[in-house]
Amino acid sequence: MANQKTEFAKDDRRRAGRLKKRILIGARGQLDEQLRPQGITTAQLSLLHAIQQSPKSSGAQLARSCHITPQTIQTLIKRAEESGWIVRGKDKVNDRILTASLTPAGEKLLKTADKAVKIVEARLWQGIPANSIAALNDLLARCLKNIEPE
């Protein structure tokens, strides 16, 4: 009987992992669809949010913040700069480091894009009580803590 409970627990954990992944992929796909008319992707939006949160960040700092590789962040930065959403300049302390800041066009795009995010989030959380969301946040924070390096 105990062995059977262990098997059910393993199945539930695997199912939770698969559902989490499907939710992330589905939400990102819907968000990309909402953002497409604005000419921005979810990854680019993540970059702009990271720059908004930490202006004058270096490419390496932005890559860590966005959880992507330095090579990928450079591609996103180049596209954002070409689109006029950010400007780059030399760091005041180390002139070999290029930093990024939002332009007024980037700020405006973020406001517009955040409306699309709210639409997808409202759909995602529809019918789910706030206390359930809080409980889920607690569980996910625990899971994250469990896998973080010590």
Backbone as a printed PyTorch tensor [residue, N CA C, xyz], in Angstrom:
tensor([[[  0.8120,  -1.1940,   0.0000],
         [  0.0000,   0.0000,   0.0000],
         [  0.8650,   1.2730,   0.0000]],

        [[  1.9300,   1.2680,   0.8380],
         [  2.8200,   2.4250,   0.8930],
         [  3.5210,   2.6250,  -0.4370]],

        [[  3.9020,   1.5280,  -1.0920],
         [  4.5480,   1.6040,  -2.3950],
         [  3.6070,   2.2160,  -3.4280]],

        [[  2.3280,   1.8620,  -3.3380],
         [  1.3390,   2.3950,  -4.2760],
         [  1.1650,   3.9000,  -4.0630]],

        [[  1.1610,   4.3580,  -2.7990],
         [  1.0570,   5.7930,  -2.5060],
         [  2.2520,   6.5460,  -3.0720]],

        [[  3.4330,   5.9390,  -2.9580],
         [  4.6420,   6.5600,  -3.5000],
         [  4.5240,   6.7100,  -5.0140]],

        [[  4.0120,   5.6960,  -5.6750],
         [  3.8300,   5.7650,  -7.1340],
         [  2.8420,   6.8560,  -7.5150]],

        [[  1.7400,   6.9830,  -6.7570],
         [  0.7660,   8.0370,  -7.0350],
         [  1.4010,   9.4090,  -6.8370]],

        [[  2.2110,   9.5560,  -5.7870],
         [  2.8790,  10.8330,  -5.5220],
         [  3.8260,  11.1790,  -6.6630]],

        [[  4.5680,  10.1810,  -7.1710],
         [  5.4680,  10.4270,  -8.3040],
         [  4.6790,  10.8630,  -9.5200]],

        [[  3.5490,  10.1900,  -9.7790],
         [  2.7010,  10.5470, -10.9270],
         [  2.1840,  11.9720, -10.7820]],

        [[  1.7420,  12.3350,  -9.5750],
         [  1.2330,  13.6860,  -9.3390],
         [  2.3200,  14.7310,  -9.5280]],

        [[  3.5340,  14.4350,  -9.0690],
         [  4.6410,  15.3930,  -9.2390],
         [  4.9750,  15.5650, -10.7120]],

        [[  5.0090,  14.4600, -11.4400],
         [  5.2870,  14.5510, -12.8790],
         [  4.1830,  15.3260, -13.5850]],

        [[  2.9450,  15.0380, -13.2230],
         [  1.8140,  15.7410, -13.8380],
         [  1.9000,  17.2340, -13.5370]],

        [[  2.2440,  17.5930, -12.3060],
         [  2.3880,  19.0040, -11.9440],
         [  3.4630,  19.6710, -12.8020]],

        [[  4.5650,  18.9810, -13.0040],
         [  5.6330,  19.5240, -13.8480],
         [  5.1830,  19.7120, -15.2860]],

        [[  4.4720,  18.7220, -15.8040],
         [  3.9780,  18.8300, -17.1930],
         [  2.9530,  19.9520, -17.3210]],

        [[  2.0410,  20.0540, -16.3460],
         [  1.0350,  21.1210, -16.3900],
         [  1.6950,  22.4950, -16.3130]],

        [[  2.6850,  22.6230, -15.4320],
         [  3.4030,  23.8960, -15.3090],
         [  4.0190,  24.2870, -16.6450]],

        [[  4.6480,  23.3330, -17.2990],
         [  5.2890,  23.6040, -18.5870],
         [  4.2460,  23.9680, -19.6470]],

        [[  3.1330,  23.2420, -19.6850],
         [  2.0820,  23.5420, -20.6680],
         [  1.4900,  24.9260, -20.4290]],

        [[  1.3200,  25.3070, -19.1540],
         [  0.8040,  26.6440, -18.8330],
         [  1.7760,  27.7060, -19.3230]],

        [[  3.0620,  27.5210, -19.0440],
         [  4.0610,  28.5000, -19.4720],
         [  4.0930,  28.6390, -20.9900]],

        [[  4.0840,  27.5140, -21.6810],
         [  4.1260,  27.5480, -23.1440],
         [  2.8490,  28.1650, -23.6960]],

        [[  1.6960,  27.7730, -23.1510],
         [  0.4250,  28.3130, -23.6290],
         [  0.2930,  29.8030, -23.3810]],

        [[  0.6550,  30.2400, -22.1750],
         [  0.5690,  31.6670, -21.8430],
         [  1.5280,  32.4770, -22.7050]],

        [[  2.7160,  31.9510, -22.9140],
         [  3.6830,  32.6800, -23.7490],
         [  3.1920,  32.7700, -25.1920]],

        [[  2.6130,  31.6880, -25.7040],
         [  2.0690,  31.7130, -27.0610],
         [  0.9580,  32.7350, -27.2010]],

        [[  0.0600,  32.7810, -26.2070],
         [ -1.0230,  33.7630, -26.2520],
         [ -0.4860,  35.1790, -26.1430]],

        [[  0.5010,  35.3630, -25.2830],
         [  1.0870,  36.6890, -25.1290],
         [  1.7950,  37.1200, -26.4120]],

        [[  2.5340,  36.2080, -27.0300],
         [  3.1810,  36.5420, -28.3080],
         [  2.1450,  36.9580, -29.3500]],

        [[  0.9950,  36.2790, -29.3770],
         [ -0.0770,  36.6410, -30.3160],
         [ -0.5960,  38.0490, -30.0270]],

        [[ -0.7620,  38.3710, -28.7550],
         [ -1.2400,  39.7020, -28.3600],
         [ -0.2120,  40.7940, -28.6920]],

        [[  1.0720,  40.4390, -28.5870],
         [  2.1330,  41.4280, -28.7840],
         [  2.5230,  41.6100, -30.2530]],

        [[  2.2510,  40.6050, -31.0700],
         [  2.6770,  40.6310, -32.4720],
         [  2.2940,  41.9310, -33.2030]],

        [[  1.0660,  42.4310, -33.0670],
         [  0.7280,  43.6820, -33.7710],
         [  1.5800,  44.8760, -33.3460]],

        [[  2.1600,  44.7950, -32.1570],
         [  3.0110,  45.8810, -31.6710],
         [  4.4650,  45.7130, -32.0990]],

        [[  4.7650,  44.5840, -32.7530],
         [  6.1140,  44.3600, -33.2570],
         [  7.1130,  43.9450, -32.1960]],

        [[  6.6440,  43.3190, -31.1270],
         [  7.5350,  42.9180, -30.0430],
         [  7.2070,  41.4810, -29.6370]],

        [[  8.2200,  40.7740, -29.1690],
         [  8.0310,  39.4080, -28.6840],
         [  8.0650,  39.3960, -27.1550]],

        [[  7.6990,  38.2660, -26.5920],
         [  7.7450,  38.1150, -25.1400],
         [  9.1760,  38.2810, -24.6200]],

        [[ 10.1370,  37.7370, -25.3400],
         [ 11.5440,  37.8570, -24.9220],
         [ 11.9920,  39.3200, -24.9380]],

        [[ 11.5860,  40.0680, -25.9610],
         [ 11.9540,  41.4850, -26.0310],
         [ 11.2750,  42.2770, -24.9120]],

        [[ 10.0250,  41.9070, -24.6230],
         [  9.3080,  42.5630, -23.5270],
         [ 10.0180,  42.3070, -22.1990]],

        [[ 10.4850,  41.0960, -22.0000],
         [ 11.2360,  40.7560, -20.7940],
         [ 12.4860,  41.6250, -20.6750]],

        [[ 13.1740,  41.8210, -21.7790],
         [ 14.3570,  42.6800, -21.7990],
         [ 13.9930,  44.1110, -21.3990]],

        [[ 12.9380,  44.6560, -21.9930],
         [ 12.5500,  46.0300, -21.6840],
         [ 12.1690,  46.1750, -20.2170]],

        [[ 11.4820,  45.1800, -19.6750],
         [ 11.1430,  45.2180, -18.2460],
         [ 12.4100,  45.1820, -17.3920]],

        [[ 13.3700,  44.3660, -17.7730],
         [ 14.6250,  44.2820, -17.0200],
         [ 15.3570,  45.6210, -17.0410]],

        [[ 15.3530,  46.2770, -18.1910],
         [ 16.0100,  47.5890, -18.2960],
         [ 15.2510,  48.6180, -17.4670]],

        [[ 13.9140,  48.5450, -17.4920],
         [ 13.1100,  49.4720, -16.6980],
         [ 13.3940,  49.2930, -15.2020]],

        [[ 13.5210,  48.0400, -14.7660],
         [ 13.7800,  47.7470, -13.3540],
         [ 15.1910,  48.1520, -12.9370]],

        [[ 16.1510,  48.0180, -13.8400],
         [ 17.5520,  48.3240, -13.5250],
         [ 18.1910,  49.0970, -14.6700]],

        [[ 17.8510,  50.3940, -14.7820],
         [ 18.4500,  51.1970, -15.8590],
         [ 19.9730,  51.1880, -15.7560]],

        [[ 20.6040,  51.3380, -16.8860],
         [ 22.0710,  51.3770, -16.9860],
         [ 22.7030,  50.0170, -16.7170]],

        [[ 21.9280,  48.9400, -16.8550],
         [ 22.4780,  47.5990, -16.6710],
         [ 23.3340,  47.2170, -17.8680]],

        [[ 24.3170,  46.3750, -17.6140],
         [ 25.1550,  45.8580, -18.6960],
         [ 24.4310,  44.6920, -19.3590]],

        [[ 24.9420,  44.2720, -20.5010],
         [ 24.3780,  43.1210, -21.1930],
         [ 24.4220,  41.8670, -20.3410]],

        [[ 25.5200,  41.6640, -19.6170],
         [ 25.6510,  40.4860, -18.7570],
         [ 24.6180,  40.5180, -17.6330]],

        [[ 24.4110,  41.6890, -17.0550],
         [ 23.4090,  41.8150, -15.9910],
         [ 22.0100,  41.5440, -16.5400]],

        [[ 21.7260,  42.0500, -17.7330],
         [ 20.4180,  41.8400, -18.3480],
         [ 20.1980,  40.3670, -18.6910]],

        [[ 21.2410,  39.6950, -19.1560],
         [ 21.1280,  38.2660, -19.4730],
         [ 20.7500,  37.4790, -18.2200]],

        [[ 21.4170,  37.7860, -17.1060],
         [ 21.0860,  37.0930, -15.8490],
         [ 19.6590,  37.4120, -15.4220]],

        [[ 19.2720,  38.6440, -15.5240],
         [ 17.9310,  39.0580, -15.1160],
         [ 16.8410,  38.3930, -15.9510]],

        [[ 17.1200,  38.2080, -17.2400],
         [ 16.1450,  37.5970, -18.1560],
         [ 16.2820,  36.0810, -18.2420]],

        [[ 17.2700,  35.5220, -17.5570],
         [ 17.5100,  34.0730, -17.5430],
         [ 17.7920,  33.5220, -18.9440]],

        [[ 18.6180,  34.2430, -19.6810],
         [ 19.0190,  33.7930, -21.0190],
         [ 20.5240,  33.9720, -21.1730]],

        [[ 21.0600,  33.4420, -22.2600],
         [ 22.5050,  33.5020, -22.4690],
         [ 22.9470,  34.9020, -22.8850]],

        [[ 24.2090,  35.2350, -22.6380],
         [ 24.7260,  36.5320, -23.0930],
         [ 24.5950,  36.7110, -24.6120]],

        [[ 24.7610,  35.6290, -25.3730],
         [ 24.6290,  35.7250, -26.8330],
         [ 23.2000,  36.1040, -27.2170]],

        [[ 22.2380,  35.4860, -26.5790],
         [ 20.8290,  35.7750, -26.8850],
         [ 20.4710,  37.1960, -26.4900]],

        [[ 20.9550,  37.6420, -25.3370],
         [ 20.6220,  39.0000, -24.8940],
         [ 21.1990,  40.0280, -25.8540]],

        [[ 22.3790,  39.7480, -26.4130],
         [ 22.9710,  40.7000, -27.3600],
         [ 22.0900,  40.8570, -28.6020]],

        [[ 21.5170,  39.7570, -29.0600],
         [ 20.6030,  39.8170, -30.2030],
         [ 19.3720,  40.6540, -29.8590]],

        [[ 18.8200,  40.4330, -28.6810],
         [ 17.6420,  41.1960, -28.2550],
         [ 17.9710,  42.6760, -28.0770]],

        [[ 19.1280,  42.9630, -27.4970],
         [ 19.5450,  44.3560, -27.3040],
         [ 19.7010,  45.0530, -28.6480]],

        [[ 20.3440,  44.3760, -29.5930],
         [ 20.5520,  44.9630, -30.9250],
         [ 19.2140,  45.3150, -31.5720]],

        [[ 18.2590,  44.3930, -31.4980],
         [ 16.9300,  44.6190, -32.0890],
         [ 16.2100,  45.7740, -31.3830]],

        [[ 16.3130,  45.8240, -30.0570],
         [ 15.6630,  46.8840, -29.2860],
         [ 16.2820,  48.2510, -29.6030]],

        [[ 17.5810,  48.2530, -29.7920],
         [ 18.2660,  49.5070, -30.1290],
         [ 17.8820,  49.9580, -31.5450]],

        [[ 17.8700,  49.0210, -32.4930],
         [ 17.4840,  49.3480, -33.8630],
         [ 16.0350,  49.8270, -33.9520]],

        [[ 15.1900,  49.3300, -33.0670],
         [ 13.7800,  49.7160, -33.0550],
         [ 13.5470,  51.0350, -32.3270]],

        [[ 14.5860,  51.5530, -31.6840],
         [ 14.4620,  52.8250, -30.9830],
         [ 13.8590,  52.6990, -29.5910]],

        [[ 13.8380,  51.4840, -29.0310],
         [ 13.2530,  51.2720, -27.7060],
         [ 14.2550,  51.5210, -26.5930]],

        [[ 15.5470,  51.3940, -26.9040],
         [ 16.6010,  51.6160, -25.9140],
         [ 17.7290,  52.4180, -26.5360]],

        [[ 18.5420,  53.0070, -25.6700],
         [ 19.8030,  53.6180, -26.0860],
         [ 20.8950,  52.9850, -25.2440]],

        [[ 22.0610,  52.9210, -25.8300],
         [ 23.2020,  52.3530, -25.1130],
         [ 24.2590,  53.4170, -24.9270]],

        [[ 24.9760,  53.3050, -23.8380],
         [ 26.0480,  54.2440, -23.5440],
         [ 27.1130,  53.5620, -22.7150]],

        [[ 28.2270,  54.2310, -22.5850],
         [ 29.3360,  53.6640, -21.8110],
         [ 29.0730,  53.8410, -20.3220]],

        [[ 29.4660,  52.8310, -19.5630],
         [ 29.3620,  52.8720, -18.1180],
         [ 30.2660,  53.9720, -17.5840]],

        [[ 29.8270,  54.6820, -16.5610],
         [ 30.6190,  55.7830, -16.0070],
         [ 31.8890,  55.3130, -15.3060]],

        [[ 31.8510,  54.0870, -14.7730],
         [ 33.0100,  53.5520, -14.0480],
         [ 33.9510,  52.8050, -14.9850]],

        [[ 33.3860,  51.9870, -15.8590],
         [ 34.1920,  51.1710, -16.7670],
         [ 33.7170,  51.4310, -18.1970]],

        [[ 34.4780,  52.1920, -18.9620],
         [ 34.0210,  52.5910, -20.2980],
         [ 34.0440,  51.4470, -21.3120]],

        [[ 34.4840,  50.2570, -20.9020],
         [ 34.4170,  49.0920, -21.7960],
         [ 33.0490,  48.4120, -21.7110]],

        [[ 32.2450,  48.7840, -20.6970],
         [ 30.9200,  48.1940, -20.5140],
         [ 29.8700,  49.1170, -21.1150]],

        [[ 29.0190,  48.5410, -21.9730],
         [ 27.9020,  49.2920, -22.5370],
         [ 26.6670,  49.0420, -21.6820]],

        [[ 25.9720,  50.1150, -21.3420],
         [ 24.7510,  50.0010, -20.5500],
         [ 23.5540,  50.3230, -21.4420]],

        [[ 22.3710,  50.0030, -20.9560],
         [ 21.1560,  50.2320, -21.7320],
         [ 20.1360,  50.9930, -20.8940]],

        [[ 19.4100,  51.8910, -21.5560],
         [ 18.3230,  52.6430, -20.9320],
         [ 17.1580,  52.7160, -21.9140]],

        [[ 15.9540,  52.7820, -21.3650],
         [ 14.7670,  52.9000, -22.2110],
         [ 14.6600,  54.2990, -22.7980]],

        [[ 14.1760,  54.3760, -24.0150],
         [ 13.8400,  55.6480, -24.6400],
         [ 12.3670,  55.9320, -24.3430]],

        [[ 11.8900,  57.1420, -24.6520],
         [ 10.4540,  57.3950, -24.5080],
         [  9.6110,  56.4070, -25.3380]],

        [[ 10.1050,  56.0200, -26.5100],
         [  9.3850,  55.0380, -27.3270],
         [  9.3380,  53.6820, -26.6230]],

        [[ 10.4190,  53.3080, -25.9450],
         [ 10.4550,  52.0610, -25.1840],
         [  9.4970,  52.0960, -24.0040]],

        [[  9.4470,  53.2160, -23.3140],
         [  8.5130,  53.3870, -22.1940],
         [  7.0670,  53.2680, -22.6870]],

        [[  6.7790,  53.9160, -23.8140],
         [  5.4190,  53.8750, -24.3770],
         [  5.0490,  52.4400, -24.7790]],

        [[  5.9870,  51.7510, -25.4080],
         [  5.7520,  50.3660, -25.8150],
         [  5.4760,  49.4830, -24.6010]],

        [[  6.2160,  49.6750, -23.5240],
         [  5.9930,  48.8890, -22.3080],
         [  4.5800,  49.0860, -21.7740]],

        [[  4.1080,  50.3140, -21.7610],
         [  2.7460,  50.5840, -21.2760],
         [  1.7160,  49.8760, -22.1430]],

        [[  1.8870,  49.9460, -23.4360],
         [  0.9550,  49.2930, -24.3560],
         [  1.0350,  47.7800, -24.2270]],

        [[  2.2350,  47.2470, -24.1550],
         [  2.4310,  45.8000, -24.0590],
         [  1.8870,  45.2640, -22.7400]],

        [[  1.9870,  46.0400, -21.6760],
         [  1.4750,  45.5860, -20.3850],
         [ -0.0370,  45.3730, -20.4160]],

        [[ -0.7290,  46.0710, -21.2870],
         [ -2.1730,  45.8300, -21.4540],
         [ -2.3970,  44.4180, -22.0010]],

        [[ -1.5600,  44.0040, -22.9310],
         [ -1.6590,  42.6450, -23.4800],
         [ -1.3590,  41.6120, -22.4030]],

        [[ -0.3750,  41.8870, -21.5670],
         [ -0.0240,  40.9810, -20.4700],
         [ -1.2220,  40.8250, -19.5380]],

        [[ -1.8790,  41.9190, -19.2270],
         [ -3.0320,  41.8700, -18.3200],
         [ -4.1750,  41.0360, -18.9040]],

        [[ -4.3590,  41.0960, -20.2040],
         [ -5.4050,  40.2940, -20.8570],
         [ -5.1100,  38.8090, -20.6910]],

        [[ -3.8690,  38.4170, -20.9620],
         [ -3.4860,  37.0050, -20.8530],
         [ -3.5380,  36.5590, -19.3940]],

        [[ -3.0540,  37.3940, -18.4750],
         [ -3.0940,  37.0340, -17.0570],
         [ -4.5250,  36.8780, -16.5600]],

        [[ -5.4270,  37.7680, -16.9880],
         [ -6.8250,  37.6700, -16.5670],
         [ -7.4300,  36.3620, -17.0450]],

        [[ -7.1270,  35.9770, -18.2620],
         [ -7.6250,  34.7090, -18.7990],
         [ -7.0430,  33.5300, -18.0140]],

        [[ -5.7670,  33.5830, -17.7240],
         [ -5.0950,  32.5080, -17.0010],
         [ -5.6990,  32.2930, -15.6150]],

        [[ -5.9430,  33.3510, -14.8760],
         [ -6.3820,  33.2570, -13.4910],
         [ -7.8960,  33.3210, -13.3220]],

        [[ -8.6340,  33.3290, -14.4080],
         [-10.0960,  33.4090, -14.3620],
         [-10.6780,  32.2840, -13.4970]],

        [[-11.5160,  32.6530, -12.5430],
         [-12.1970,  31.6770, -11.7020],
         [-11.3590,  31.0790, -10.5910]],

        [[-10.1520,  31.5610, -10.4070],
         [ -9.2820,  31.0140,  -9.3540],
         [ -9.2360,  32.0360,  -8.2100]],

        [[ -9.6410,  31.6240,  -7.0130],
         [ -9.6640,  32.5530,  -5.8780],
         [ -8.2570,  33.0270,  -5.4860]],

        [[ -8.2130,  34.2340,  -4.9390],
         [ -6.9380,  34.8460,  -4.5430],
         [ -6.1730,  33.9770,  -3.5490]],

        [[ -6.8890,  33.3280,  -2.6100],
         [ -6.1750,  32.5150,  -1.6250],
         [ -5.5350,  31.2880,  -2.2720]],

        [[ -6.1130,  30.7840,  -3.3520],
         [ -5.5010,  29.6610,  -4.0720],
         [ -4.2430,  30.1130,  -4.8020]],

        [[ -4.2890,  31.3110,  -5.3450],
         [ -3.1140,  31.8590,  -6.0240],
         [ -1.9950,  32.0850,  -5.0030]],

        [[ -2.3540,  32.5990,  -3.8300],
         [ -1.3510,  32.8060,  -2.7760],
         [ -0.7310,  31.4770,  -2.3580]],

        [[ -1.5650,  30.4480,  -2.2220],
         [ -1.0530,  29.1250,  -1.8450],
         [ -0.1330,  28.5780,  -2.9300]],

        [[ -0.5180,  28.7660,  -4.1870],
         [  0.3240,  28.3170,  -5.2960],
         [  1.6560,  29.0510,  -5.2830]],

        [[  1.6370,  30.3480,  -5.0320],
         [  2.8790,  31.1140,  -4.9450],
         [  3.7940,  30.5570,  -3.8620]],

        [[  3.2090,  30.2080,  -2.7080],
         [  4.0070,  29.6280,  -1.6270],
         [  4.6370,  28.3120,  -2.0670]],

        [[  3.8520,  27.4660,  -2.7280],
         [  4.3730,  26.1780,  -3.1930],
         [  5.4830,  26.3620,  -4.2280]],

        [[  5.2640,  27.2640,  -5.1700],
         [  6.2650,  27.4820,  -6.2120],
         [  7.5460,  28.0820,  -5.6300]],

        [[  7.4030,  28.9740,  -4.6600],
         [  8.5870,  29.5450,  -4.0090],
         [  9.3760,  28.4470,  -3.2950]],

        [[  8.6680,  27.5170,  -2.6880],
         [  9.3350,  26.3920,  -2.0160],
         [ 10.0670,  25.5200,  -3.0420]],

        [[  9.3970,  25.2340,  -4.1590],
         [ 10.0250,  24.4290,  -5.2210],
         [ 11.2860,  25.1230,  -5.7260]],

        [[ 11.1990,  26.4310,  -5.9380],
         [ 12.3600,  27.1720,  -6.4140],
         [ 13.5020,  27.1030,  -5.4080]],

        [[ 13.1650,  27.2690,  -4.1430],
         [ 14.1860,  27.1820,  -3.0970],
         [ 14.8370,  25.7950,  -3.0980]],

        [[ 14.0340,  24.7710,  -3.3400],
         [ 14.5530,  23.4020,  -3.3430],
         [ 15.5800,  23.1600,  -4.4480]],

        [[ 15.4480,  23.8530,  -5.5700],
         [ 16.3780,  23.5980,  -6.6790],
         [ 17.4790,  24.6320,  -6.8230]],

        [[ 17.4370,  25.6910,  -6.0390],
         [ 18.5020,  26.6880,  -6.1290],
         [ 19.8020,  26.1410,  -5.5740]],

        [[ 20.9070,  26.5490,  -6.1790],
         [ 22.2110,  26.0880,  -5.6610],
         [ 22.4110,  26.5900,  -4.2350]],

        [[ 23.0950,  25.7840,  -3.4660],
         [ 23.3240,  26.1560,  -2.0530],
         [ 24.4720,  27.0770,  -1.8990]]])
